[in-house]
Amino acid sequence: MGLQSPGGIPDAAAYPAMMAPFSLAGRLLRNRIVHASISTQFAAAARVTDSLVNYHASRARGGAAMIVAEPLGMWRGFDVPSRVRAWNDDNLDGLSRWADAVESQDCRLLAQIVDRGRGRNIPGRVTDATSASVLPDDLSWSVPRALSIADIEQLVVEMSGSSARLQRCGFSGVEISAGHGHLFNQFLSPRSNLRTDRYGGDVAGRTRIVAELVAAIRAACGAGFIIGLKLPGNDGVAGSVGPAEAAAIAAQLTALGNVDYVCFAHGSHAHSLEQHVPDGHAPRMPYVSLMRELRRALNGVPVMALGRITDPAEAEGLIARGDAELIGLGRPLIADAAWLNKAVAGRAHDIRYCVSCNTCWERVTGLRLPLACDNNPRVGEADELAWRPAPARQKKRVVVVGAGIAGLEAAWVAAARGHQVTVLGASAQVGGKTRLHALLPGGESLSSIYDYQHAAALREGVVFEFGVTASLADVSALKPDAVVIAAGAHMLAPEWLPAALRQDGLVPDLRAAMAQLLRFRTRQPGTAVIYDTDHTEGTYAAAEWLHALFERVVLITPRDTIATFTSLVTRQGILRRMSALRVSIKVLSEPRLADSFEQGRLGYANLYNGDVAEIDEVAFLAWSTPRAPNDSLCAPLRAAGMEVHCIGDSQCARDVLSATAEGHAAGNSI
């Protein structure tokens, strides 16, 4: 099914390079956009589910020319419930249904082949890990057993046999993932492969397992079956695979001409993990320059670009300049399945853009929960691609208290259903506290959430009244049939802070302080101190800003580290940046205010042994703490007999994902 402009004719004029057809293994791709492999946790009991099919079918209908699905269970050594089993005939019907749902949309479906080996990127250790050699994982310190030659031979037989099985079910190919510190990467790396047999030693030996697997798949599936390789570009670990080693590996594995495309991965199961999914602190397209260098080693094999490519213009430029033949999009196609359809229809402004927050990574990898997105509340739903709110049976007057992302989502959805919606916002602009975060380092992309919601709300006729701290009288005056309370939450003052200092604003909460300090650009003398029991991204973004403003920044926390309410991949980036900026972190401590505070000295005490130390030349002190919901209107409105929906932080202070999801649900339920 071709991409259609509003007039019904395929329109590639705006993106001619991105929309140009391309051939892999004799299989025609209608354009250059590929859905990069993303784990979904939609499989159940190692079987295909409706959600899994819905998710990929939506991306196929949304314009992608090829989809690299999540890793499948391709040999019995990697057989877990969250991976669809492909190494035997248990799932033939499900695999065929999955393939047909994608391939029928003129979209090629590939399965990814991967095994984590010794790698583990959640807390704990792998108790049955395997690897090239008996060396601990750099992140979890899991100690594996070394695969024997017989194990390797069995792996190759089963994985190639599984590929042939997938081909019979309608899949167009496979991608072998040999990056990210997974099993094949562990063989490729001279740091983790100390073998002395034919699968170790020089580049030819260390690449042998991958080369043999490629050859076996080609023999089993023939020339018309797409085989892609994801190779390490720079795994960020000393003595492992840097750019020079990556080039040698790539040259060795593409020399025989039996690989159809290559893409390069970054980071590893180590302190470089966050390089795998660069977040808002990384530059746009951070790996393009390295990809340009490495492609010279590929013996003419096409390249798929990966890594924080979020905008159609970025993708067009990469293809037009000849930097890559294909564009791999993972997180952007989670955020909007119709990313490409909207772009070629002249609706790039209507894309729900990826904000590089890595909530998706945390859901599927850290929490082992089904895939979800901060900016797309309908991931995996059958109607996700062309969803439009169902018209309300009875049109109502709806008042939304709060113009943050929860309230905005509820407002535009309710209005799209036919309700008359008024939003009362306490500030002068939409976005709430997310708008403040968007102004801080690494937060810029968050603006796309409320920008999309605001535009949708205006399109649907929502009325906004700003500068209104809504009271019961304000809401009642509008005579609503239903009220949505999305007024956010406020930080709770810490016990060590005297009420007088808090009330006079001498020691403010961090949000209030940053709202004022963001106007300053002149560097200030002295030390900025943050008391941190919040442990989420916004606190450390503020610390980065303060570092640019003050001579020194100190974080004080009663925990043994910082950022404990962030995902591992996010926390590693935070720790890296705080270390690079020399932000001082005082753990297991709480402030102790004394008379010396007025002279710019702040004491702090160890929670366990009571030892006291001081920070000199304190020019700024703020607190970032757990938040209490702003729900004071909920009970009075209900007592007045009104239908009330309390959502987002006004129900319980949480995260962006909860805000958009609950706003979406509220708008649909009224």
C-alpha positions in Angstrom: 0.0 0.0 0.0 1.7 3.2 -1.1 1.8 6.4 0.9 -1.0 8.7 0.0 -1.2 12.5 -0.1 -4.6 14.0 0.8 -5.4 14.0 -2.9 -4.8 10.3 -3.1 -1.6 10.4 -5.2 1.7 9.3 -3.6 3.7 12.5 -2.9 7.4 12.1 -2.5 8.3 15.7 -3.7 9.2 17.0 -0.2 11.5 14.1 0.6 12.7 12.6 -2.8 15.8 10.9 -1.3 14.0 9.4 1.6 11.1 8.2 -0.6 13.3 6.7 -3.3 12.9 2.9 -3.7 15.8 0.6 -2.8 16.6 -3.1 -3.3 18.0 -5.5 -0.7 18.7 -9.1 -1.8 16.5 -8.5 -4.8 13.6 -7.4 -2.5 12.2 -4.0 -3.3 11.8 -1.5 -0.5 9.3 1.3 -1.3 11.4 3.9 0.6 14.4 4.2 2.8 12.7 4.1 6.3 13.3 1.1 8.4 11.8 0.4 11.9 14.9 -0.5 13.9 14.6 -3.4 16.3 12.7 -2.6 19.5 11.8 -5.0 22.2 8.1 -4.7 23.1 7.3 -7.2 25.8 4.1 -7.8 23.9 4.8 -11.5 23.4 3.3 -13.9 26.0 4.5 -17.4 26.9 6.9 -17.2 24.0 4.0 -16.8 21.5 2.7 -14.1 19.1 0.0 -11.9 20.5 -2.5 -9.5 19.0 -0.6 -6.6 20.5 2.6 -7.7 18.9 0.9 -8.0 15.5 -1.0 -4.7 16.0 2.2 -2.8 16.8 4.1 -3.9 13.7 1.2 -3.7 11.4 0.5 -0.1 12.4 4.1 0.8 11.5 3.9 -1.0 8.2 0.6 0.9 7.4 2.3 4.1 8.7 4.8 4.0 5.9 7.9 2.0 7.0 9.4 0.0 4.1 11.0 -2.5 6.4 10.7 -3.6 10.0 13.3 -5.3 12.0 11.3 -7.0 14.7 12.4 -7.5 18.2 14.8 -10.5 19.0 13.1 -13.9 18.7 14.0 -17.1 20.4 16.2 -18.4 17.6 17.9 -21.2 19.6 17.1 -23.1 22.7 19.9 -21.4 24.6 17.9 -18.2 24.5 14.4 -19.3 25.3 12.4 -16.9 27.5 8.7 -16.1 27.7 9.1 -12.5 26.4 10.7 -13.7 23.2 8.6 -15.4 20.5 9.9 -18.9 20.1 11.2 -19.7 16.6 13.6 -22.6 17.1 10.8 -25.2 16.8 7.3 -25.4 15.2 5.3 -24.2 18.2 4.5 -20.8 16.6 4.0 -21.5 12.9 0.5 -20.0 12.8 1.4 -17.0 14.9 4.6 -16.3 13.0 2.7 -16.5 9.7 -0.1 -14.2 10.9 2.6 -11.7 12.1 4.4 -11.8 8.8 1.2 -11.5 6.7 0.1 -8.5 8.7 3.3 -6.6 7.8 4.2 -8.0 4.4 0.7 -7.5 3.1 1.3 -3.7 3.5 4.3 -3.9 1.1 6.7 -3.8 4.1 9.5 -6.3 4.6 9.6 -8.0 8.0 12.9 -9.2 9.4 13.5 -10.9 12.7 16.5 -10.0 14.9 18.9 -12.7 16.0 20.6 -11.9 19.4 21.7 -13.5 22.6 22.7 -11.4 25.6 25.4 -13.8 26.6 26.8 -12.6 29.9 25.2 -9.2 29.5 22.6 -7.9 32.0 21.3 -4.4 32.1 19.0 -4.6 35.1 19.9 -5.1 38.8 21.2 -8.5 39.7 23.4 -11.1 38.0 22.8 -13.7 35.3 23.0 -17.1 36.9 23.2 -19.1 33.7 25.2 -16.8 31.5 27.4 -17.9 28.6 30.0 -16.0 26.7 33.2 -16.3 24.6 35.4 -16.5 27.7 35.0 -16.8 31.5 35.2 -13.1 32.3 32.7 -11.0 34.3 30.2 -8.7 32.6 31.3 -5.1 32.9 28.0 -3.9 34.3 26.4 -6.7 36.3 29.7 -8.7 37.0 27.9 -11.9 36.0 30.5 -14.6 35.4 29.6 -16.8 32.4 30.7 -20.2 31.3 32.5 -20.3 27.9 30.6 -21.7 25.0 32.3 -24.9 23.8 32.9 -25.5 20.1 30.0 -28.0 20.1 27.8 -25.3 21.7 28.8 -22.8 19.0 28.1 -25.3 16.2 24.7 -26.1 17.7 23.9 -22.4 18.0 24.7 -21.9 14.3 22.6 -24.9 13.3 19.6 -23.8 15.3 19.7 -20.1 14.4 20.0 -20.9 10.7 17.3 -23.4 10.9 15.1 -20.9 12.7 15.8 -18.4 9.9 14.6 -20.9 7.4 11.5 -21.5 9.5 10.7 -17.8 9.5 11.2 -17.6 5.8 8.6 -20.3 5.3 6.3 -18.3 7.5 6.7 -15.2 5.3 9.5 -13.2 6.9 11.8 -11.5 4.4 15.0 -11.8 6.4 16.9 -11.5 9.6 19.3 -9.1 11.3 22.1 -10.5 13.4 22.8 -8.1 16.3 26.5 -8.2 17.1 26.7 -5.0 19.0 25.6 -3.5 22.3 27.8 -5.9 24.3 25.6 -8.9 23.5 27.0 -12.4 22.9 28.3 -11.9 19.4 29.9 -8.6 20.5 31.6 -10.5 23.3 33.2 -12.8 20.7 34.2 -9.8 18.5 35.9 -7.9 21.3 39.5 -8.6 22.1 38.8 -7.6 25.7 36.1 -10.2 26.3 37.3 -12.9 23.9 40.5 -14.6 25.2 39.9 -17.9 23.4 42.8 -19.8 21.9 40.7 -22.0 19.6 39.5 -21.1 16.1 36.8 -18.7 17.6 39.4 -16.4 19.2 42.7 -14.7 18.6 42.9 -12.4 15.5 40.1 -10.6 13.8 39.4 -13.6 11.5 39.0 -15.9 14.6 36.9 -13.5 16.7 34.5 -12.9 13.8 34.3 -16.5 12.8 31.1 -17.2 14.8 29.2 -14.4 13.0 30.7 -15.3 9.6 29.7 -19.0 10.0 26.2 -17.9 11.0 25.8 -15.7 8.0 27.0 -18.4 5.7 24.7 -21.0 7.3 21.6 -18.7 7.0 22.5 -17.9 3.3 22.8 -21.6 2.6 19.5 -22.4 4.3 17.5 -19.4 2.9 19.0 -18.6 -0.4 20.0 -15.4 -2.2 16.6 -13.7 -1.9 16.6 -13.6 1.9 17.8 -10.3 3.5 20.6 -10.7 6.0 21.6 -7.6 7.9 24.4 -7.1 10.4 24.3 -4.8 13.4 28.0 -4.3 14.3 29.8 -2.4 17.1 30.9 1.1 16.0 32.4 2.0 19.3 31.4 0.2 22.5 33.0 2.8 24.7 35.1 0.3 26.7 38.9 0.6 26.8 40.6 -2.3 25.1 37.4 -3.5 23.4 35.9 -2.4 20.1 36.8 1.2 19.2 36.5 2.7 15.7 39.7 1.1 14.4 38.8 -2.4 15.6 35.2 -1.8 14.4 36.5 -1.1 10.9 38.6 -4.2 10.8 35.6 -6.3 12.0 33.3 -4.7 9.4 35.8 -5.3 6.6 36.2 -9.0 7.6 32.5 -9.7 7.8 31.5 -8.0 4.5 34.4 -9.3 2.4 32.4 -12.3 1.0 29.5 -10.2 -0.2 26.8 -12.3 1.5 25.6 -9.5 3.8 22.9 -7.1 2.5 23.2 -4.2 4.9 25.1 -3.1 8.0 24.3 -0.7 10.8 26.5 0.3 13.7 25.6 0.2 17.4 27.3 2.0 20.2 27.7 1.4 23.9 27.9 -1.9 25.8 26.9 -3.7 28.9 29.3 -1.4 30.8 29.6 2.2 31.9 28.9 3.2 28.3 25.4 1.7 28.3 23.6 5.0 27.8 25.4 5.4 24.4 23.0 2.7 23.1 20.0 5.0 23.3 21.3 8.6 23.3 18.9 10.8 25.2 18.2 14.5 25.1 21.6 15.4 26.4 23.2 13.9 23.3 23.5 15.9 20.0 21.1 15.1 17.2 22.4 12.2 15.1 25.5 11.7 17.3 27.0 8.8 15.4 26.9 10.1 11.8 30.5 11.2 11.6 31.8 7.8 12.8 29.4 6.0 10.5 30.9 7.9 7.5 34.3 6.7 8.5 33.3 3.1 9.1 31.3 2.7 5.8 34.6 2.9 3.9 35.4 -0.5 5.4 32.2 -2.2 4.2 33.2 -3.3 0.7 30.3 -1.5 -0.8 27.6 -3.0 1.5 24.7 -0.5 2.1 24.5 1.3 5.5 21.6 1.9 7.7 22.0 5.0 9.9 21.0 4.7 13.6 20.9 7.0 16.6 18.6 9.9 17.6 17.3 10.6 14.1 13.9 12.1 14.9 12.9 14.5 12.2 12.1 13.8 8.5 14.4 16.5 7.4 17.3 14.8 9.2 16.5 11.5 7.5 16.2 13.2 4.1 19.6 14.9 4.5 21.4 11.7 5.5 20.2 9.9 2.3 20.6 12.9 0.0 24.2 13.5 1.1 25.0 9.8 0.6 25.8 9.2 4.3 23.6 6.2 4.3 21.2 4.2 2.1 18.7 3.4 4.8 17.4 5.2 7.9 16.7 3.1 11.1 14.1 4.6 13.4 13.3 2.9 16.6 12.0 5.4 19.2 10.5 7.9 16.7 8.2 5.2 15.3 7.2 4.2 18.8 6.1 7.8 19.4 4.2 8.0 16.0 3.5 5.0 13.8 2.4 7.4 11.0 5.7 9.4 11.2 6.4 8.9 7.5 2.8 9.1 6.2 2.5 12.5 8.0 5.8 13.8 6.6 5.0 13.0 3.0 1.5 14.4 3.3 2.9 17.8 4.4 2.0 17.2 8.1 5.4 16.9 9.7 4.1 19.5 12.2 1.5 16.9 13.3 4.0 14.2 14.2 4.1 13.2 17.8 7.8 13.4 18.1 10.2 11.2 20.1 11.5 13.2 23.1 14.5 10.8 23.7 13.4 10.3 27.2 14.0 6.5 27.2 10.8 5.7 29.0 10.3 3.0 26.4 13.7 1.5 27.3 12.9 1.5 31.0 9.5 -0.1 30.5 10.7 -3.1 28.4 14.2 -3.5 29.8 14.2 -2.3 33.3 10.6 -3.1 34.4 9.8 -5.9 31.9 6.5 -4.3 31.2 4.8 -3.8 27.8 6.1 -1.0 25.6 4.7 2.5 26.3 5.6 6.0 25.3 5.5 9.4 27.0 4.1 11.0 23.8 1.9 8.2 22.5 -0.8 6.8 24.8 -2.0 4.2 22.3 1.1 2.1 21.6 0.1 -1.4 20.4 -3.6 -0.7 20.2 -5.4 -2.0 17.1 -6.6 1.5 16.2 -3.3 3.2 16.9 -2.4 4.4 13.4 -5.6 6.2 12.4 -7.1 6.7 15.9 -9.7 9.4 16.3 -11.8 9.8 19.5 -15.2 8.4 19.3 -18.0 11.0 19.3 -19.6 11.5 22.7 -23.2 10.4 23.0 -24.0 13.5 25.0 -22.2 16.8 24.5 -21.0 18.3 27.8 -19.4 21.5 29.1 -16.0 20.4 30.4 -13.6 22.4 32.6 -10.0 21.4 32.8 -8.0 22.8 35.7 -4.4 22.9 34.7 -2.6 23.5 31.4 0.2 21.0 31.9 0.5 17.9 29.8 -2.1 15.8 31.7 -4.7 18.6 31.3 -3.8 19.4 27.7 -4.2 15.7 26.7 -7.6 15.5 28.4 -8.7 18.8 26.9 -8.0 18.1 23.2 -9.3 14.5 23.4 -12.5 15.6 25.1 -13.0 18.5 22.6 -12.4 16.1 19.7 -15.3 14.0 21.0 -17.5 17.0 20.7 -17.5 18.5 24.2 -17.2 22.2 24.9 -13.9 22.5 26.8 -12.4 25.3 28.8 -8.9 25.1 30.3 -8.0 27.2 33.3 -4.3 27.6 33.6 -2.5 29.2 36.5 0.5 30.4 34.5 0.6 32.4 31.3 1.5 29.5 29.0 0.8 25.8 28.5 3.1 23.0 29.6 3.1 23.3 33.3 6.3 22.0 35.0 7.3 20.2 31.8 7.8 23.6 30.2 10.3 24.4 33.0 12.1 21.1 32.4 12.2 21.8 28.7 14.2 25.0 29.3 16.9 23.1 31.2 19.8 21.1 29.7 18.7 18.0 27.9 15.0 18.9 28.1 14.4 20.7 24.9 12.6 17.8 23.2 10.0 17.7 25.9 8.4 20.8 24.4 7.1 18.7 21.5 4.7 17.0 23.9 2.8 20.1 24.9 3.3 21.8 21.5 1.4 18.9 19.9 -1.3 18.9 22.6 -1.8 22.7 22.4 -2.1 22.7 18.6 -4.6 19.8 18.8 -6.6 21.6 21.5 -6.8 24.8 19.4 -7.7 22.9 16.4 -10.6 21.3 18.3 -11.9 24.6 19.7 -10.7 24.4 23.3 -10.9 27.8 25.1 -7.9 28.7 27.3 -8.0 31.1 30.2 -4.5 31.8 31.6 -3.4 33.4 34.8 -6.3 31.8 36.7 -5.5 30.0 40.0 -8.9 28.2 39.9 -11.2 28.3 42.9 -14.5 26.5 43.5 -16.2 29.7 42.4 -14.2 30.0 39.2 -15.1 26.5 38.2 -18.7 26.7 39.3 -19.2 29.9 37.3 -18.6 28.0 34.1 -21.5 25.5 34.9 -19.5 22.4 33.9 -21.0 19.0 33.5 -17.6 17.5 34.2 -14.3 18.7 35.6 -10.8 17.4 35.1 -8.4 18.4 37.9 -4.8 18.3 36.5 -3.3 21.0 38.7 0.0 19.2 39.3 1.8 18.8 42.6 4.1 20.7 44.9 7.3 19.8 46.6 7.1 19.0 50.3 9.5 21.0 52.5 12.1 18.9 54.3 12.0 18.6 58.0 15.4 20.2 58.6 14.2 23.5 57.0 12.7 26.1 59.4 9.3 27.3 58.4 10.5 30.9 58.5 13.2 30.4 55.8 10.7 28.5 53.6 7.9 31.1 53.9 10.2 34.1 53.3 11.5 32.4 50.2 15.1 32.5 51.4 15.4 28.7 50.8 13.0 27.9 48.0 12.1 24.7 46.4 14.1 23.9 43.3 11.3 24.5 40.8 10.5 27.9 42.2 14.2 28.8 42.2 14.8 27.7 38.7 11.8 29.6 37.3 13.7 32.7 38.5 17.3 31.7 37.8 16.6 30.8 34.2 16.5 34.5 33.4 20.1 35.0 34.6 23.1 34.5 32.3 25.8 36.2 34.4 28.1 33.9 36.4 27.7 34.2 40.1 30.3 33.8 42.8 30.0 31.1 45.4 28.5 27.6 45.7 25.0 26.3 44.8 23.6 23.5 46.9 20.7 21.3 46.2 19.1 19.0 48.8 17.9 16.0 46.7 15.3 13.5 47.7 13.6 13.8 44.3 16.1 11.7 42.4 14.5 12.3 38.9 16.0 13.9 35.8 14.8 17.4 36.4 16.9 17.8 39.5 20.2 17.0 37.7 19.2 19.1 34.7 18.9 22.0 37.2 22.3 21.1 38.6 23.8 21.4 35.1 22.3 24.8 34.7 23.6 25.9 38.2 27.0 24.7 37.2 27.0 27.2 34.4 25.9 30.0 36.8 27.9 29.3 40.0 31.5 28.5 40.8 30.6 25.2 42.4 27.6 22.9 42.7 27.0 20.5 45.6 24.2 17.8 45.8 23.3 16.5 49.2 21.2 13.4 49.5 20.3 10.9 52.3 20.7 8.0 49.8 23.9 6.2 48.9 23.8 7.5 45.3 21.8 9.9 43.2 19.1 9.4 40.4 17.6 6.3 42.0 14.2 7.0 40.5 15.6 7.0 36.9 16.2 4.0 34.7 19.7 2.5 34.6 20.4 3.9 31.1 19.4 7.4 32.2 21.2 7.2 35.6 24.5 6.3 33.8 24.2 9.5 31.7 23.5 11.6 34.8 26.4 10.1 36.7 28.7 10.7 33.8 27.6 14.3 33.4 27.8 15.1 37.1 31.3 13.6 37.2 32.4 15.5 34.1 31.2 18.8 35.7 32.8 17.9 39.0 29.5 18.4 40.8 30.2 17.4 44.4 27.8 14.7 45.8 27.4 14.3 49.5 25.6 11.0 50.1 24.0 9.5 53.2 23.7 13.1 54.5 21.3 15.8 55.5 21.8 19.6 55.9 22.2 21.0 59.4 21.3 24.7 59.5 23.1 26.7 62.2 24.0 30.4 62.9 26.9 30.1 60.4 24.4 29.7 57.6 23.9 33.4 57.5 27.6 33.8 56.9 27.4 31.4 53.9 28.4 28.1 55.6 26.1 25.1 55.5 26.6 22.1 57.7 25.6 18.6 56.7 25.7 15.4 58.8 26.1 11.8 58.0 22.9 9.9 58.7 24.5 6.9 60.3 27.5 8.2 62.3 26.5 11.9 62.8 29.8 13.2 61.5 29.4 16.9 60.6 31.1 18.8 57.8 30.6 22.2 56.3 30.2 23.7 52.8 31.7 27.2 52.5 30.6 30.2 50.4 27.1 29.0 49.9 25.3 31.5 47.7 22.3 29.3 46.8 20.3 26.6 48.6 17.2 24.9 47.3 15.4 21.6 47.9 14.1 19.1 45.5 11.8 16.7 47.2 8.9 14.3 46.8 5.7 16.0 45.7 2.2 16.2 47.2 -0.8 16.4 44.8 -2.6 19.7 44.3 -6.0 18.2 44.8 -7.8 20.7 47.1 -10.6 21.3 44.6 -11.5 17.6 44.1 -13.5 17.1 47.3 -15.4 20.5 47.2 -16.4 19.9 43.5 -17.6 16.4 44.3 -19.5 17.7 47.3 -21.2 20.2 44.9 -22.4 17.2 42.9 -20.0 17.6 39.9 -18.4 14.8 37.9 -14.7 15.1 38.8 -11.7 13.4 37.2 -8.5 13.8 39.2 -5.5 12.9 37.0 -1.8 13.1 36.7 0.2 14.6 39.6 -3.1 15.9 41.1 -3.9 12.2 41.8 -0.4 11.1 42.7 2.9 12.7 41.7 4.5 10.5 39.1 6.0 10.9 35.6 5.2 12.2 32.1 4.0 8.8 31.0 1.4 8.7 33.7 0.3 12.3 32.9 -0.3 11.7 29.2 -1.8 8.3 29.7 -4.3 9.5 32.3 -5.2 12.7 30.4 -5.9 10.5 27.4 -8.1 8.2 29.4 -10.0 11.0 31.0 -10.7 12.7 27.7 -12.1 9.5 26.3 -14.2 8.6 29.4 -16.1 11.9 29.7 
